[in-house]
């Protein structure tokens, strides 16, 4: 029997540890991996070494760009609300590669775990968007006077569109300004009331459109 010293991993770089962690995750075709999975499927280092180096397994998982195991039990509502956030930020339908931090709170792992594939998750999201009609709420805060003296509109909707309504507008208009056609993303996406709020226009899908910042501000100056 030949005796050998165990390798000393003290001088191994953080990058080497994280790269090997990602390698095993890729081999297992997952973006969420536990310590036992790592050790049992040929990890080059001991999981305890990774745990110790990064002061916790979850911290190592995050640094490697993988998904925390606890994300597998996220509710369907939270998953859909996260897609809403990403969709609004991008101004378009998010793809598989978009679902990573810091843009997305969750990777695709909890979506594929719950719906089977990312495409099926998107299909379920669209069905959710189309089936749940937002309730009209009358609030004191939504009352705003118009410029004509003596006339006050009692709005049935709030002035600011909800995240769901914004996504519905983006799904219809895409990420293009309805006036000039340029592609808009992030802070350059403006949700405009076609019939101005100050003139009684409600915050509903048919009265909203996507505009770029320049045209939305220009329209505001004319009202």
C-alpha positions as CSV (number, residue, x, y, z in Angstrom):
1,X,0.0,0.0,0.0
2,X,1.4,3.4,-0.9
3,X,0.8,6.3,1.5
4,X,0.5,9.8,0.2
5,X,0.0,13.2,1.8
6,X,-3.3,14.9,1.3
7,X,-3.0,18.0,-0.8
8,X,-2.6,21.3,1.0
9,X,-5.3,23.6,-0.2
10,X,-4.3,26.6,1.8
11,X,-2.7,28.3,-1.2
12,X,-5.5,27.6,-3.6
13,X,-7.0,30.8,-4.9
14,X,-10.7,31.8,-4.4
15,X,-11.1,31.6,-8.2
16,X,-9.9,28.0,-8.3
17,X,-12.4,27.0,-5.6
18,X,-15.3,28.9,-7.3
19,X,-14.4,27.6,-10.7
20,X,-14.5,24.0,-9.5
21,X,-17.8,24.6,-7.7
22,X,-19.3,25.9,-11.0
23,X,-17.7,22.9,-12.9
24,X,-19.5,20.4,-10.7
25,X,-22.8,22.3,-11.0
26,X,-22.4,22.3,-14.8
27,X,-21.7,18.6,-14.7
28,X,-24.9,18.0,-12.7
29,X,-26.8,20.4,-15.1
30,X,-28.0,22.6,-12.2
31,X,-27.3,26.1,-10.9
32,X,-28.0,25.0,-7.3
33,X,-25.7,22.6,-5.5
34,X,-25.3,21.4,-1.9
35,X,-22.1,20.4,0.0
36,X,-22.9,16.7,-0.2
37,X,-23.6,16.9,-4.0
38,X,-20.2,18.6,-4.5
39,X,-18.3,16.0,-2.5
40,X,-20.1,13.0,-4.0
41,X,-19.7,14.1,-7.7
42,X,-16.0,14.6,-7.9
43,X,-15.3,18.0,-6.4
44,X,-11.6,18.7,-6.6
45,X,-11.6,20.1,-3.1
46,X,-13.4,19.3,0.1
47,X,-16.7,21.2,0.6
48,X,-15.5,22.1,4.1
49,X,-12.6,23.9,2.5
50,X,-14.9,26.0,0.4
51,X,-17.2,26.6,3.3
52,X,-14.4,27.8,5.5
53,X,-12.8,30.0,2.8
54,X,-16.0,31.9,2.2
55,X,-17.4,31.9,5.7
56,X,-20.4,29.8,4.7
57,X,-21.5,27.5,1.8
58,X,-24.3,29.9,0.7
59,X,-21.8,32.8,0.4
60,X,-19.6,30.6,-1.8
61,X,-22.7,29.7,-3.9
62,X,-23.5,33.4,-4.4
63,X,-20.0,34.3,-5.3
64,X,-20.0,31.6,-7.9
65,X,-23.2,33.0,-9.4
66,X,-25.2,30.0,-8.5
67,X,-28.6,29.7,-6.8
68,X,-29.2,29.3,-3.1
69,X,-30.9,26.1,-2.3
70,X,-33.6,27.9,-0.3
71,X,-34.7,29.6,-3.6
72,X,-36.3,26.3,-4.6
73,X,-39.4,26.9,-2.3
74,X,-40.2,30.4,-3.6
75,X,-43.9,31.0,-4.2
76,X,-45.4,31.3,-7.7
77,X,-46.5,34.9,-6.8
78,X,-43.0,35.9,-5.9
79,X,-41.5,34.4,-9.0
80,X,-44.0,36.2,-11.2
81,X,-43.5,39.5,-9.4
82,X,-39.7,39.1,-10.1
83,X,-40.4,38.6,-13.8
84,X,-42.5,41.8,-13.7
85,X,-39.5,43.7,-12.3
86,X,-37.0,42.3,-14.8
87,X,-39.4,42.9,-17.7
88,X,-40.0,46.5,-16.8
89,X,-36.3,47.1,-16.3
90,X,-35.4,45.6,-19.7
91,X,-38.5,46.9,-21.5
92,X,-38.8,43.6,-23.2
93,X,-39.4,39.9,-22.5
94,X,-36.5,38.6,-20.4
95,X,-34.6,35.6,-21.7
96,X,-32.8,32.8,-19.8
97,X,-29.5,34.7,-19.6
98,X,-31.1,37.8,-18.1
99,X,-32.2,36.0,-15.0
100,X,-29.2,36.7,-12.8
101,X,-28.2,39.2,-10.1
102,X,-28.3,42.1,-9.8
103,X,-31.0,42.5,-12.4
104,X,-33.0,39.5,-11.2
105,X,-33.6,38.5,-7.6
106,X,-33.7,34.8,-8.7
107,X,-31.9,32.8,-11.4
108,X,-33.9,30.4,-13.6
109,X,-33.4,27.5,-11.2
110,X,-36.6,28.1,-9.2
111,X,-38.5,28.7,-12.4
112,X,-37.4,25.4,-14.0
113,X,-38.0,23.6,-10.8
114,X,-41.6,24.8,-10.5
115,X,-42.6,24.9,-14.2
116,X,-40.2,22.4,-15.9
117,X,-38.6,24.8,-18.4
118,X,-38.0,28.6,-18.6
119,X,-40.3,28.8,-21.6
120,X,-43.1,27.1,-19.7
121,X,-42.5,29.6,-16.8
122,X,-42.9,32.5,-19.2
123,X,-46.1,30.9,-20.7
124,X,-47.5,30.6,-17.2
125,X,-46.5,34.2,-16.4
126,X,-48.3,35.5,-19.6
127,X,-51.4,33.5,-18.7
128,X,-51.3,35.0,-15.2
129,X,-50.9,38.5,-16.6
130,X,-53.9,38.0,-19.0
131,X,-56.3,36.3,-16.5
132,X,-56.0,38.5,-13.5
133,X,-57.8,41.8,-14.2
134,X,-56.8,44.6,-11.8
135,X,-59.5,45.9,-9.6
136,X,-60.5,49.5,-10.0
137,X,-60.0,51.4,-6.8
138,X,-61.4,54.8,-5.9
139,X,-59.1,56.6,-3.5
140,X,-59.0,60.0,-2.0
141,X,-55.3,60.3,-3.1
142,X,-56.3,59.8,-6.8
143,X,-58.4,62.9,-6.9
144,X,-56.7,65.7,-8.8
145,X,-58.1,69.0,-10.1
146,X,-57.8,69.8,-13.9
147,X,-56.7,73.2,-15.1
148,X,-60.3,74.3,-15.9
149,X,-61.5,76.2,-12.8
150,X,-64.3,74.6,-11.0
151,X,-63.9,71.1,-12.6
152,X,-62.5,68.2,-10.5
153,X,-62.3,64.6,-11.8
154,X,-63.0,61.8,-9.4
155,X,-60.7,59.2,-10.8
156,X,-61.5,55.5,-10.5
157,X,-57.9,54.5,-10.8
158,X,-54.6,55.5,-9.2
159,X,-52.3,57.8,-11.3
160,X,-49.3,55.5,-11.2
161,X,-49.6,52.3,-13.1
162,X,-49.0,49.1,-11.2
163,X,-46.1,46.8,-12.1
164,X,-48.6,44.4,-13.7
165,X,-50.1,47.1,-15.8
166,X,-46.7,48.4,-16.9
167,X,-45.8,44.9,-18.1
168,X,-49.1,44.6,-20.0
169,X,-48.3,47.9,-21.8
170,X,-44.8,46.6,-22.6
171,X,-46.1,43.3,-23.9
172,X,-48.4,45.3,-26.2
173,X,-46.0,48.1,-27.3
174,X,-42.7,46.4,-26.9
175,X,-39.8,48.5,-25.8
176,X,-40.3,51.2,-28.4
177,X,-41.5,54.7,-28.1
178,X,-45.0,55.0,-29.8
179,X,-44.0,58.4,-31.2
180,X,-40.5,58.0,-32.6
181,X,-40.0,54.2,-32.6
182,X,-36.6,54.2,-30.7
183,X,-35.9,51.3,-28.4
184,X,-36.2,52.4,-24.7
185,X,-34.9,50.6,-21.6
186,X,-34.5,51.3,-17.9
187,X,-35.1,54.9,-16.9
188,X,-35.8,55.9,-20.5
189,X,-39.1,54.0,-20.5
190,X,-42.0,56.3,-19.7
191,X,-45.6,55.2,-19.3
192,X,-47.8,57.9,-20.7
193,X,-51.5,58.6,-20.3
194,X,-52.8,59.1,-23.9
195,X,-55.7,61.2,-22.6
196,X,-53.9,63.2,-19.8
197,X,-54.7,62.4,-16.2
198,X,-55.4,66.0,-15.6
199,X,-58.2,65.9,-18.2
200,X,-59.8,62.8,-16.8
201,X,-57.8,60.1,-18.4
202,X,-57.7,56.9,-16.4
203,X,-54.8,54.6,-15.7
204,X,-56.0,51.7,-17.8
205,X,-54.3,49.6,-20.6
206,X,-56.2,51.4,-23.4
207,X,-55.1,54.8,-22.2
208,X,-51.4,54.0,-21.6
209,X,-48.5,54.0,-24.1
210,X,-44.8,53.6,-24.0
211,X,-42.8,56.8,-24.7
212,X,-39.2,57.8,-24.5
213,X,-38.2,60.4,-21.9
214,X,-37.8,63.1,-24.6
215,X,-41.3,62.7,-26.1
216,X,-43.0,62.2,-22.7
217,X,-41.6,65.4,-21.4
218,X,-42.4,67.3,-24.6
219,X,-46.0,66.1,-24.4
220,X,-46.2,67.2,-20.8
221,X,-45.1,70.7,-21.8
222,X,-48.0,70.9,-24.2
223,X,-50.7,69.9,-21.7
